[in-house]
Amino acid sequence: MHLPGTLRKIGNNAFANVNTLTDLEIRGTDLEIGYHAFHGNKGLTGTLVIPTLVRKLDGNPFADTSYDRLVIEPSDTPIVCPEGMNFYDTPFKSYYIGRQLEKHKLWSADFTRGDNREMLQRNP
């Protein structure tokens, strides 16, 4: 699925459990991604790229997908995570955090700007 560049917000549960999704290209301007927006889409695999245009991620938008790598592209503008972030049931093997996440908690580990490593901890 290719989201239009004019998109400003993806609402809560907007594409939750749409099991036919196998590809996602995130585009938009000052984009907000809502709570559980893509929850349960096991067809979403490979690398999840959060581009510089995303400014807000509401709690757990990609939970229970099949992505194995997370990349948050570099930017001087932080991503606001008002509910905290938790990618539970998402089997990330590695990640790269290119910018600051505000008000966040990802599992019990701190992910900070510049992190680029193999995942050391999983959600029980």
BELLIN-V299008 format. One record per backbone hydrogen bond with DSSP energy under -0.5 kcal/mol. CO is the residue of the C=O (numbers start at 1). NH is the residue of the N-H. Records with the same first field share a line. If there is no record, write none. Layout:
BEGIN
CO->NH / NH
END
This chain:
BEGIN
1->3 / 25
4->7
7->29
8->32
9->11
10->34
11->14
13->16
15->18
17->19
18->21
22->45
24->26
25->3 / 27
31->55 / 56
32->10 / 34
33->58
34->37
35->13
36->39
37->15
38->41
39->17
40->42
41->44 / 66
43->45
44->66
46->68 / 69
47->49
48->50 / 71
49->51
50->73
51->54
53->31
55->80
56->33
58->61
59->36
60->63
61->38
62->65
63->40
66->46
68->93 / 94
69->48
70->96
71->50 / 73
72->98
76->78
78->80
79->102
80->57
81->84
86->88
87->90
88->64
89->91
90->92
93->119
94->70
95->117
96->72 / 98
97->114
98->75
100->79 / 102
102->81
103->84
105->85 / 107
106->109
109->106 / 111
110->112
112->115
115->97
117->95
END
